Amino acid sequence: MRFGTILLSAGVVLMPPVWAQAGSPVNCDVASYPLGKNGERVLKKANLAGCDLTDAELDGADLRKANLTGAILDGASLNGANLAKALLPGASLAVTGLNGADLSRADLSGALLSVTGLNDAILTRALLVDATISVSGLNGADLTKASLLGATVTSSGFSGAVFRKTVCPDGTDSDDNGGTCAGHGI
């Protein structure tokens, strides 16, 4: 028997969630992760790479440094979640709620954000390189020092969004564009 496992009758072995460290196995069973003191899921450093988390209810969840590379989060609710430094390259976030979420320093390179709510989200230093952002709300979002280089942005709202030293989709600096990326790929 290995440390950290529980052997039940009939040879069933239960293992606690494995945190996303080099070579750690993927654990897509979100319900197996512990709850925080306010009832939110704690998935800090979780390895959820490639998981299908369609319609998952993860409002307020702690997903700091989680690996969600290539994950499917379509229809998921992550409003107010903490995804700081999370890895989401190639993730699908169609019709996903991320309003008020912290995505600071998150890697969303090549991610699909279609009809995604990112209103009042914190995207400081986030990588949205080559992401597809369509019909999404980023109203009031903080994009300070974020990179949207090569991103395809269509029919999305940025009212009140903060662009400070942001790399626009066309490679220009928002500070050189009057504090906006409007007309520069947005």
C-alpha positions in Angstrom: 0.0 0.0 0.0 1.3 3.4 -1.0 1.4 6.4 1.3 -1.7 8.6 1.0 -4.0 5.8 -0.2 -6.9 4.1 1.5 -7.5 0.4 0.7 -11.1 -0.6 1.0 -12.7 -4.0 0.9 -13.0 -5.7 -2.5 -9.6 -4.2 -3.5 -10.9 -0.7 -4.1 -8.2 2.0 -3.6 -9.1 5.6 -3.0 -6.4 8.2 -3.7 -6.5 11.9 -2.7 -6.4 14.4 -5.6 -2.9 14.8 -7.1 -1.6 18.3 -7.5 -0.2 19.5 -10.8 3.5 18.8 -10.5 5.8 17.6 -13.2 4.5 14.2 -14.3 1.5 14.2 -12.0 -1.5 12.3 -13.3 -4.7 14.0 -14.4 -7.6 14.0 -12.1 -10.8 15.2 -13.8 -13.1 14.4 -10.9 -13.7 17.9 -9.7 -15.9 16.6 -6.8 -13.0 14.7 -5.4 -11.2 18.0 -4.5 -11.7 19.5 -1.1 -14.0 22.3 -0.2 -12.7 25.6 1.3 -14.1 27.2 4.3 -16.7 29.1 2.2 -17.8 26.0 0.3 -15.7 26.8 -2.8 -13.7 24.0 -4.5 -9.9 24.1 -3.8 -8.1 22.9 -6.9 -4.9 24.8 -6.4 -2.2 23.3 -8.6 -4.6 20.6 -9.9 -3.8 18.8 -13.1 -6.9 19.1 -15.2 -5.2 19.1 -18.6 -7.5 17.8 -21.3 -10.4 17.3 -18.9 -14.0 17.8 -20.1 -15.4 20.1 -17.5 -18.5 21.2 -19.6 -21.1 22.9 -17.4 -18.9 22.6 -14.2 -20.0 24.8 -11.3 -16.8 26.3 -10.0 -17.9 29.8 -8.8 -15.3 31.1 -6.4 -13.0 28.1 -6.9 -9.3 28.2 -6.1 -7.6 27.2 -9.3 -4.3 29.0 -8.8 -1.5 27.4 -10.8 -3.9 24.7 -12.1 -3.0 23.0 -15.4 -6.1 23.3 -17.6 -4.2 22.9 -20.9 -6.6 21.9 -23.6 -9.5 21.5 -21.1 -13.1 21.9 -22.2 -14.9 24.4 -19.9 -17.8 25.2 -22.2 -20.8 26.4 -20.2 -18.9 26.3 -17.0 -19.4 28.8 -14.3 -16.2 30.2 -12.8 -17.4 33.6 -11.7 -15.2 35.0 -9.0 -12.8 32.1 -9.3 -9.0 32.5 -8.7 -7.1 31.3 -11.8 -4.0 33.3 -11.1 -1.0 31.7 -13.0 -3.3 29.0 -14.3 -2.3 27.2 -17.6 -5.2 27.3 -20.1 -3.4 27.2 -23.5 -5.8 25.7 -26.1 -8.7 25.5 -23.6 -12.3 25.9 -24.8 -14.2 28.5 -22.8 -17.3 28.9 -24.9 -20.3 30.4 -23.0 -18.3 30.3 -19.8 -18.8 32.7 -16.9 -15.6 34.2 -15.6 -17.0 37.5 -14.4 -14.9 38.9 -11.6 -12.4 36.1 -11.9 -8.7 36.6 -11.2 -6.8 35.5 -14.3 -3.6 37.4 -13.5 -0.6 35.9 -15.2 -2.8 33.1 -16.6 -1.8 31.6 -19.9 -4.7 31.6 -22.3 -2.7 31.3 -25.5 -4.7 29.9 -28.3 -7.8 29.6 -26.1 -11.3 29.9 -27.5 -13.4 32.5 -25.6 -16.7 32.6 -27.4 -19.7 34.3 -25.7 -17.5 34.3 -22.5 -18.2 36.6 -19.6 -15.0 38.3 -18.4 -16.6 41.4 -17.1 -14.6 43.0 -14.2 -12.1 40.1 -14.6 -8.4 40.7 -13.6 -6.3 39.8 -16.6 -3.1 41.6 -15.6 0.0 40.1 -17.3 -2.3 37.4 -18.8 -1.2 35.8 -22.1 -4.0 35.8 -24.7 -1.6 35.3 -27.6 -3.4 33.9 -30.6 -6.6 33.5 -28.6 -10.0 33.7 -30.3 -12.3 36.2 -28.4 -15.7 36.5 -30.0 -19.0 38.0 -28.7 -17.5 38.2 -25.2 -17.8 40.8 -22.5 -14.7 42.2 -21.0 -16.4 45.3 -19.7 -14.4 46.7 -16.7 -11.7 44.1 -17.2 -8.1 44.9 -16.2 -5.8 44.1 -19.1 -2.7 45.8 -17.6 0.4 44.4 -19.2 -1.6 41.6 -20.8 -0.6 40.3 -24.3 -3.3 40.0 -27.0 -0.7 39.6 -29.7 -2.2 37.8 -32.7 -5.6 37.3 -31.0 -8.7 37.4 -33.1 -11.2 39.7 -31.4 -14.7 40.1 -32.9 -17.9 41.7 -31.5 -16.7 41.9 -28.0 -17.4 44.6 -25.4 -14.5 46.4 -23.7 -16.4 49.3 -22.1 -14.4 50.6 -19.1 -11.7 48.0 -19.6 -8.2 49.1 -18.5 -5.5 48.9 -21.1 -2.2 49.9 -19.6 1.0 48.7 -21.3 -1.1 46.1 -23.0 0.2 44.4 -26.2 -2.7 44.8 -28.7 -3.5 42.1 -31.2 -1.6 44.0 -33.9 1.5 44.1 -31.7 1.3 47.8 -30.8 1.4 49.1 -27.2 -1.9 50.4 -25.8 0.0 53.3 -24.2 1.0 54.4 -27.7 -2.6 54.2 -28.8 -4.1 56.5 -26.2 -4.6 53.9 -23.6 -6.7 51.5 -25.7 -6.4 48.7 -28.3 -9.5 50.0 -30.2 -8.5 50.1 -33.9 -5.6 47.9 -33.2 -7.2 44.5 -33.5 -10.1 45.3 -31.2 
